[in-house]
Each structure stands twice: as C-alpha cells, then as structure tokens.
Amino acid sequence: MIKILTADQMRSADEFTIENEPIESTDLMERASNAFCEAICEQIKAHTISSWLVFCGPGNNGGDGLAITRLLHENNEVVSPFYLYNEKGYSEEFKTNLRRLQENPVITIYEIRSERDFPRIAPGTVIVDALFGSGLNKPLQGLNEKLVDYLNKQNMVRISVDIPSGLSADHFMNGISFHAHHTVSFQCPKLSFLFPDNAESVGEIHFADIGLDKDFINSLPSANFFLQESDIKNRIHIRKKFDHKGRFGHAFIYAGNTGKMGAAIMSAKACARTGAGLTTAFIPLDQSASLNISVPEVMTEEYADAHSALPDLKKYSAFAFGPGIGMNPTESEVFHALLKKMSTPVVIDADALNILSVEKNWWNLVPKNSILTPHPREFERLAGKTTNWEERHKNNCSFLSIILFILF
C-alpha cells in the first residue's frame, strides 16, 4: 500500500528531504524530472513519436517541465518547450531551469502570451502538461483555461507531470482540467486521483520515486492508502500440488429471490472462481434449479421463512449477505436472524445494506471487521446525499466513525 498524503504533507516531505539529506531544491527537481522521464518513456515506448511539446507554468511544476525538456533533448528526442507569460513572476526553480535551457542554442523556447501563441500540433506529438501542480487552489481561468481546453482537443498522447493541471490534490474542484492519458505522480498518489469525477483527467496513474525521506513519510498521519496489485497477491493462498477444496474454506452466501436469482448466481460464481474451496448459497425455497444449472459446483440450502431452522453457521469460514434478497418482511427477518447468530466478519452488500439503512438498531449486531460494499445509491441511503465524490468520501469517513463507535 502507498500512503496518500495531502499537498501540505508532500511539501513538508520535500522540505525535510532538502534540509536533512541534504540536497538543493533544484537538484531534487532534477531527480524528480529524471524519474518522470524513466517512468513515462517505459509506458509509451510502443507509440510512434515524432516530437514532444512541453507546456510549462510559472511555478515549480513548470520548472519540472523545463528540466524534463532538457533531459528529453539529451536523450535525442525532438522537444520544444512552451511557457506561460506571468506578470507576477516565476519561481526560483523555474528561473534556474529556464537559464539552463537557454544555454543550449539548439533548443528554441516559446513564450505564450495569447491564443495566437498556441502551436499547431503535428501527428505523432506527445503533449506534456507541466502547467500547474498540486499547489493550485482555484479553477483555471483566462488564457490558462483556454490553453488547457486547446490541448485537450488534440488527438495526441497527453501526459501530466505530478498532477493534471486544473485539479486540486486534496479536493474536488469545478472547472476545466487537463485530460491526461498518463499521470506520473511524484512519490505518492493524490486523493483527488481516486475521485471518479476526475477519471477523465487522470488517466492511467504511474508513480515515480523521487527519493523523499521514507522515514519522514512513514511518520506522517494518513487515513487513506492506495492499494497495489502486490497487496492483493500477497493475500492469495498458493495452491500446492496435492491441495484440494477442503483446504480453502467454506463460503456461505445469503442471496437471491424470485426474479433476482441472477444476483445469487453471479455472487456464488465469483466466490467459487476466486478461491473458495467450497461455496454454499442460502436461497429461498424452490430456487435451487437455476443455480444448480448455472454453477453446478456451488451447493444450495433453502429457507422458507425466518422461523425455519437456520443452517449451522459454525461449519462456514466466510460469509456474504445481501445480493438480490429484496426488502420484504421475510427476507428482512432472515437477515436479522442470521445477524444474531454471527460472530465472525461478514461482507454486507446490496439489499442487506438497504435493510440496515432502515433498521438502524441492527447495526450493533454486525460483527467487527465486517466489509460494506454499497454502490452510490445504497451509500446515499446509509450516509446521506452528496453532490460529488469528495463529499461522498467525507460522508463515508463520518459514517464509518459512527459505525465503528457502534461496533467497537
């Protein structure tokens, strides 16, 4: 897992590294620019590239872009840098890297003062966005907005340095943003990358280790983490040559109802195919035929009502409740009866969550470490309405705080 830090925390990590490594800020920028080039050249090597255009803003993100321009040129790429005129001036790191570029007579540097300065972009060009970084705190406007809109309309490979211009690192922000096919984030992901609202802007995420102090980063508090493929692989039990189904647990799924047996079939099939040694579907009376035909390796147990004899749950090692069960009184009573018998964690999904959104007194029956899997509308019923995914994330944290208080 990679810790997700705020923009302020990343700034602190930069400052700590500069002071304690020690390293000059321009040298750290050079290291970051090298890491960017290594990461992105690996990702787009299958593309036919005729040239690179690097668009730089007046701050440190623009300084990164100028350094990247120089490094691409040293790697024999055809590259042209463009920077936005800024009457308020430029960061020191920007000015240092601009001077370094100006020392190379082969590279022509272009200044953008108006729309007339926007370049015509030929096929096979890679567009690099180094306009605005994680310090941006207001929507793009004026010439900045027009440039980003112009670049988004180009049918070219588009890449962002650290964060797509127009996005905030920590918050949802209205307005236009650069639409990257690839974003190379320095050291850590940004929380805003994980908001579905920003999916078109972020594209495929890559991480570039720029050598920030690991101990300092580990000391910083964060409630948010980015899961990687390796985190999942490490939890998968390796099958040995003579292993059999009895060695990999027995899953119990309470799912399905008349007209909704598809939910039971899909969840049972997913469970069986992703590693459960044995899987039993707990379904309404007379509904076994469709499941037996569709997924013959899954066993079934049927119930008539909550007052029927419930199965012995002690023989099961994993539990999931809710897909397609409906919300009528019988299914609610069965769900309630099962919850009262539970002492191990359970995955709670779909209609089971909808029932809990109504029967709030039942939360104290949910075992600790249980997993909730709501889709947006189900989450809204549980935690309230939201207008964007940042609000949904905040509501999620507030909702989980309440639930954790109940469960623990």
N, C-alpha and C positions, 0 to 999 in steps of 0.2 A: 504494500500500500504506500502511496505517496501522500504526504501531508499537504493539505490545501491551506495556503497562507493568504492573509489579506495583503493588499498593496502596501500598507504601512509596515507589516511584518517583513515583507520582502525587502523593503527599503532599509529596515533595521539590519537585516541579514547582509545586505550589500555593505552598509557602513561598518558593521562589526568585522567583516572579512577584510575590508580595506585597511582598517586600523590594526587588526591583530595578525594578519598573515605575515607581514604587511604587504600591500600591493597598491600601486597607484590606481586611481579610478579609471584612467584611460587604458591601463593595462588590463584591468578587469573587463572593460568594454571590449578590448581586443580578444580576450579569451572567450567572451560570450559570442562575438562575431564569428570566430573560428568554429565554435560549437554549432552555431546556426548553419554555417556552410557545410560542415560534415553531415549534419542531420538531414538537411534538405537535398543535398546532391545525391545522397543514397536513395531518397524517396522518389526522385523524379528522373532517375537515370534512364528509364525506359522511354522517356519523351524525346522527341527530336527538337532540339533547342537551337534557335538561330542567334538569340541575343537575350540580354537581361536588361530590364528597366527598373531602377531602384528609386522609389519615391520617399523623400525624407522630410520629416517635420523639423521644427526648430529646437526640440529638446533632445534628451538622451536617446530616445528611440530613433530619432533622426541621426544622431551620432553613430548608433549601431549600424544604420543603413549605409552611411558613408564608409565605415570600416569594412562592411560586407562588400561594398563596391570595389574597394581596393583589393580585397582578398580574392574576389572573383576574377578581377583583372590579372592578378598574379598567377591565377590558375588557368590563364589563357582563354578566359571567357570574354565574349564581346559584351560589354556592360556600359550603360550610361546612367549617371545619377541625376536626379531632379530634386531640388529642394524648394520648399515654400518660403517666399519672402515673408519676414515677420518684423514689423516695425518696432516691436518690443525687444528685439534682440534674440540671441541664441545661447544655449547652454555652453559652458566651457568645454565639455567633452565634444559637443558638436563642432565648435570652432577649431579644436585641436585636430579632429579627423578631417575637417574641410581643408585645413592647411596642408595636411599630409597628401590629400588628393591633388591639391593644386601644384604640388611639387612634381607631379607626373605629367609631362607635356602631352602624353598620348591621350589622356582622359579629358574629354570635354564635359564640363559641369554646367548644368542648365538651371536657371532660376525661374520659378513660376510666380508671376505677379498678377496674372489674369488668365481667363479661359483661353485667350489666344496663345498662351504658352503651353497648353496641353499638347503632348506629342501625338502624332499619328503612329499607331502601333501596328507593326507588321506581323504576319502569321509566324508562329514559332517562337514568339517572345514570352519570356517569363516575367510577370509583374511582381515585384517585391514591395510590400507595404511596410514602410518604416516611418509612417507619418506621426502617429500618436501612440503613446504607450499606456501603461497601467495607471499613470497619474491623471488621466483625463477625467474630469468631474462634471462636464456639461456636454450636451449634444453638439455635434458638428454643425457649423453654420457658414454662410457666405462661401468664399472660394474653397475652403476645406471641404464643405459638403458637396459642392459641385464637382470637385476633383474625384472624390470617392465614388460619386454616382457615375462619373465618366468611366472610371476604371472598372467598376462592376459590370458595365455594359460590354466590355471587351471579352471576346471569346478566346481567352488565353488562360494558361495556368497562373493562378494567383496565390501568393504566399504571404503570410503575415509574420512579422518579427515580434515575438513575445505575445502580442495580443492584437486582434484585428482593430484597426483604427475606428473609433466611434463606440467601442464597448468600454464599459467600466469593469474593472477586475472583480469588484465585490457586489455590484448592484445591477439591477435591470435598468437600462437607460433607453428612453424613447429616441427616435430619430434614426437617421441613416447610419450604417456601418459598412466597413469593407467586407466583401463576401469572399473569404479565402477558401481555396481548396485544401490548403495545408496551413496549420498554425504551429510554429515552433516556439513553445513556451520555455522560458529560461528557468531551470531548476525545478519549479513546481507548477502544477496546473492552477488556473484561476477558478474561483467558484462560479463565475458567470459562464464559463465554458460548458457547464453542466445544466444550464437553463435551456429547455427546448426552444424557447423564444429565440435563442442565439445560434441555433444549429446551422442555419444557412451562412452565418458569418464565420464560424469557427472552422468548419470543415473537419478534416482529419487532424487529430492532435498528436504532436510529437514533443518529446521532452529533451532538452539539451542541458546536460550537467555543466554548469559554468564554474564549478569549484567553490561555491559558497560554503562557509564553515558548517559542517554537518552537525557538530555538537551544539552549535548555537541554534540551528534549525530544529533539532530534536528537543531543545529546551522550550521552544515556543508553544503556547497552548493552541489547540485547534480541535473543533468538534467535527471537522469534515475531512474525509480521506478519499483518495481516488484509487479504486480497485484496479489491479492489473491482471492480465491473464495468468501470470505466475502465482498470484494469490489464490486463484481458483485451483490451478493444477496441483498446488501443494496440499490441497484438501481432498483430492481424489485418491481413493484407495487403489493401489496397483493390484491387478489380478495376477495371481501366481498360476503356475502350470496346472496344478490339481485343485484349484479352488472350485467351489460350487455355490449355488444360490443360497444355501443355508448359512453362508459365512458373511452375507452382506445385508443383513437386516430384513425386517418385515414392515412395509409401509401400510398405513391404514388411511383411506381417503373417503370422507363423507361427502358425497357429491351426487348431482343429477336429480331429475324429477321427470314426470311425464312431460314430454315435449322439450326437455332440456338434457336428455341423456348424452348429447354431444359433449357437454361440459365434462361429464364424468368420464367419457371415453378418452377425450384429449388429455385430461389430467392424469388418468391412470396410465395411458400410453407413455406420456412424458416421464412419469415416475419409473415405470418399468425400464424404459430405454436409457435412462440416465444413471442407473446404478443400483436401484433397489433389488435385493436378491429375490424377495417375494413382495407382491402387492395385492392387497385386498380392497375392493371398492364396496363401501357400505351404501346401499341404494334402496329406493322404495320397492315395495312388493311388486313382483311380476315384471321387473325391468331388467333382468339378467340377460335375456336373449340378445339384445343389441350389443351389450358389452362383450358377451362371450364370443359373438361372431367377429366383432371388430378387433378385440385384443384377447385372444384365447389364453395367453399366458397369465392374465390377471384373474384372480379369484373374486367371487362376489359373496356378500352376505346381504340379506334383505331384511327390511323392517316394515312393520305395518303402522305402528304409532309409537309414541314415546313411552307408552306403558308396556310395550313388548319387552322381552328380555334383551337387553343390550349385550353386545359381544364382550367377551373378556379382553379388556384392553391391555392386560399385562403381557400378552404374547407379542405385542407390536412394539417397534422401536422408533417409529417416526409417524407423524400424524399431519393430515391436512383436512380442513373443514371449509365447505362453502360453495365450490363451483356449481352453479345451476340448481341449488337446492330449493330456491324460491323463498318466500317470506310468509307463507300461510301458517296458521297456528300449529299444524302437525310438525312441520319441519323446524319451526322455532322451538317447539318443545323437545324434539330430538336433539337439536343443537345444545339446548340448555342442559339436558340430561347427560350428554357427552361431556360438556364442560365440567360438570360437577364431579365426574369420575377422573378427570385429567390431573396428572401430577408432573408430566413432562412437557417440554415446549411443543407447540403446535403451530403450523402455518395456517393463518386465517385469511380467507380470500372471499371476494365476491359477495354473495348473499349473506354469508356469515357476518361480514363486516356491516352490511346494511342492517342486519338484525341488531348488532351491537350499537349501531348509531341510534336505534330506538330504545333498546333495553339497556340503558346506561348502567343500571345496577349490576349487570352481569360481568362488568369488567373485572371485578375482584375475583372472578372465577378463572380468568385467563392466566395460565401458568407463566411464570417469569421466563424471560428469554424467548418468548414466542415471537413469530415473524408475521407482520401485517403486510399485505400486498394489494393495496387499493389502486384502482385506476382513478383518473381525476374526479369523476363524478362521485365515486364512492368516498374518496378522500374529502370532498366537499361536504358530504353528509356527516362525516366524522368531525371535521375541524373547521368548517365554515367556508364561505365563498371567498374567492380571490380573483384578481384580475391579471396576474402574471405569475411566472414561476418563482420569482424571488419571494413574493408574498406567500406562495404555497410552501416554499421551503421554511419561511419563518413560522407559518402556521403549523407546519409539521413539527418544528422544534418545540413550540408551545404545547401542541397536542401530546407529543411524546413525554414532555415533562409531567403533564397531568397523569398520563397512563403509568409512567414509571413510579410516580408517587403512589398510585393505587396498587401496582403490582409488588412494590418492594416495601 
